[in-house]
């Protein structure tokens, strides 16, 4: 009985091209987010990560063209590792924590040395394949730790941490897939079933991770827009719209909590005299300081309530 051939070279190559295009689209999306508001430094790092991922995809596509496939494999390995490092820095920037530089530097250095040493091991060696994928597992695991350490309580934060953990484990499963679907020959990579499976899994990971990161940034942007629409720019206090929304919310909770609702009205006497005597800049400063006093008083009230 004639043995069925593996997928055509064009099948895996086509999926790789899709990965390249998808990474480019998400890279552009993060660039637009960063351009919308310069405070979103994380978006710049996410864009850089997907740009580096595009470089990795190009190198993967060109591996069969290398006279020595080991060179292409080494360059691709390093490019993808850089992608994960940049992604981790972006996560640290997003959660406003210091990236574990020493840990990532140690993992990257060890991977660099191991990648050179692994070139002389047989590609069919399961040990070699596990050692090849191990740095990806470590880097993705570091990303999950960054999210967990930040203590995010939102659903999207928990989803991201869980996804990064699953993604880290998936790299350790690739050697088993390679053994099951003859993905040993680097020169004939695109002609193997393993190539098609690996590239398909890569597409899922690219889309899933980018959607989660974009969802987090979108939630923040919407929250900032809402806060700006409900806040007075000078004092930082709620404007009429924000006040009415919060009042409705507090009154609506009263039947559940049973707590009384109190409303305190404050006024600045002879405020016009301040503007006329010292100028509007002094008046603006007075409003800002008075608003800060109100916020401090409210914060102290909440703290006493928690203690009681």
N, C-alpha and C positions, 0 to 999 in steps of 0.2 A: 504494500500500500504506500502510495507516494506521500512523503512528509509535507505537511502544509507549511508554506513559507511564512516568515514573519511579516509584519506590516511593511508597506512600501516606505522607502526613505522619505517620500513626500508627506506621509502621514504624521510622523513625529516632527518633521521640519515645519509643517503647517501649524501644528500646535505651538511650536516654539515661536513662530512668527506672531501668533495670537498673543502669546505671553509678552512679546516685545511691544506690541501695540497697546495692550491693556496697561502695561507698566508705564508707557508713554502718556496715556490718557490720565492715569492717576497722578503721575508726576506733574502734569499740567494743572490738574485740579488743586493740588497742594500749593503750587506756585500762585494760583489765583487767590487762594485763601490767604497766603502770606502777603500778597499785594494788597488785599482788601484792608488788612490791619497789620502794621509792622510789629505789633506786640506779639503776634503769633509766631514766635521764633521756632516752635516745634514744627510748624508747617514747612519751614525751609529745610529742616533736617529730614522730614518725611519725603519731601520732593527730591532731595539729594539721594536718599536711600533708593528711591525708585529709579532715579537716573542711573545710579550705579548698577541697579538690577538690570537695566537695559544693556549696559556694557557686558554684564555677565551673559545675557541671552545671545548677544552677538558673538561672543567668544565661543559659547557652546555650539552655535551654528557653524562656526569656522573650524572646529576641532578636526573634522575629516580632511581639511585642506592643509593642515600642518604636516610638514615632512616627518616630524617626530611628534606623535599625538600626545606624548607626555608633557610637552611644552604647553599645548593648548589646555590640557587637563589642569595643569598647575595654575595657569593664568585664570582659568574659569573658577577654580577653587578659591583663589585669593579674592577675585572680584566679588563673589557671592558672600564671602566672609566679611569683606568691607561693607557690603550692603547691610548685613545684620548688625555690624558695629554702629554704623551711622543711624540705623533704625533705633538702636538702644539709646543713643545719645538724644535722639528726638523724643523718645519716651521720657527720658530724664528731664528734658527741657519742658515737656508738657506738664509733668507732675511737679515741676519746680524742686527737683532733688538733684544732688550731685551724682553724676554717672560713675559707676564703679570702674574708674580708669585702670587701676592696678590689675583688677581681676580680668578685665577685657584685654589689657595689654599682655598679660601673662598667657591667656588663652590664645590670643592671636600669634604671639611669638612661638608658642609650642606647636601651633598648627602649621606655621611656616616651616619649622624644622621637620616636623613629621611629614609634611607634604613632599618635601624633597626626598626624604628617606623612603617613603612609600612607593616612589616611582619605580624602584627596582624589584618590588614585590610582585608576584603574579597577580594579574587583574582578577583572576578567578578566586583569589584567596578571600574567604569570608572575613578573616581578621583584618585584612587590608581595607575592605569596604567599610567595616565598622569604624576603624580608625579614621578613615576618610570623612565619614559622616559625623563623627563625634564632635568636632569643633562647631558644626551647625547646631547640634543638640545643646552644647554648652552656651553658645551665644543666644539662642532662642530662650533657653532656660533663664539666662540673666535678664532678658527682657521681661519675662513673667515675674521674676523677683522684684524688678523695679516697680511694676504695677502693684504688686501685693504690698511692698514696703510703703508705697505712697498711701495705702489705706483707703483707696477709693470705695465709696459705698454705693455709687450708682450702678445700675444694672449693666450699663455699657462697660464700666470698668471691670466688673466681675467677668463679663463675657470675654473681654480682651485678655485678661489674665488666664482664663481657662483655655482660650484659643491658642495663646502662645505656648501653654504647656502641652496641649495636644500636638501643636506644630513641632515642638521640640522632639516629642516621642516619634513623630512620623519619620524624622530623619533616620532614626535607628531602625526603622522598619524597611528602609530602602535596600539594605544589603540582602535581606530575605527575599524581597521582590526581585532583585537582580539575579539571585541564584535560581529562583523559580522560573524566570523568563529570560534566561541567557543574555544578561546584559554585561558580559565580561569584556568584550572586545571594543576598546575605545575607538579604533579606526572604523568599525562598522556600527557605531553607536545608533545612528538613525535607522538602521535596518533591523533593530531589535524591538520586540514587544515591550521590553523594559523601558526603552526610550519613550515610547508613546504613553505608557503608564506614568512614568516619572514627570514628563512634561504636562500631562493632564492634571496630576496632583499639584504641580507648580502653579498652574492656572487657578485652581481652586484657592490655593493659599494666597496668591497675589490679590485676587478679588476679595476674599474674605477679610484679610488683614487691612486692606485699603478702605473697605467699606466701614469697618469698625473705627478706624482712625478718623475717617471723614465724619462719621456719626458723632464722635466725641467733639470734634472741632465745630460741627454744625450746632450741637447743643449749646456750646459755649457762646457761639456767635449770636444765636437766637436769644440766649439769656442776657447777653450784653445789650442787644438791641432793645429788649423789653425793659431792662433796667434804665437805659437812657431815656426811653419814652415815659418812664414813671418817676424820673428824678430831676430835680432842679439842678442845673449845672453849677450855679454859684454856691448854694448851700450844701448840696449833696443830700438834701432831705427829699422826701416824697413830694411830688407836685399834686395837684388836685386829683388827677386821674389815679395816681398811685395810692393816694390817701383813701379815696372812695373804695378802691378795690380791696385794700387791706382792711378797712372798716367793715365792709360787707363780709369778708372772710372771718373776722373776729366775732362779729355778731352772729354769723351763721354757726360758729362752733359753740356758742354759749349754751344752747339746749343740751349739748353733749357734756360739756365740762361743768356746767352749773356755776361757773365763776362770774362775778359781777363785772360789768364793763364800765370803765371810767374814761372820761375825756377831759384833758387838761388843755386850756387855751392860753397861749403865751403871746405877749405883745411887747414890742420895743417902744417905750415912750420917748417922745421928742426925737425920733429917728431922723426926721427931716432936718433938724438943727445940726446933726452930725454931718450930713451931706453939704449943707450950706456953709458950715464953718470950716470943715476939714477936707471937703471934696468927696466925690463919689467913690474914689478908690478906698478911702478910709471907711466909708459906709459899707462897701462890699466886704472889706476885711472884718468889720464888726459883725455882719451877717454870718460870714463863714465861721467866726469864733463862737458866736452864739449857737449856731447849728452844731458845732463840735461839742459844746457844753451839753446840749440836749442829747446827743448821741451817747456821751459818756454817762449821763444820768440814766438813760435807758439801759445801757449795758450793765451798770451797777444794780439796777432794779432786777434785771434778769438773773444776775449772779446771786443776789440775795434770795430770789425765788427758788433757784436750784438748791441752795444751801438749806433753805427751810423745808 
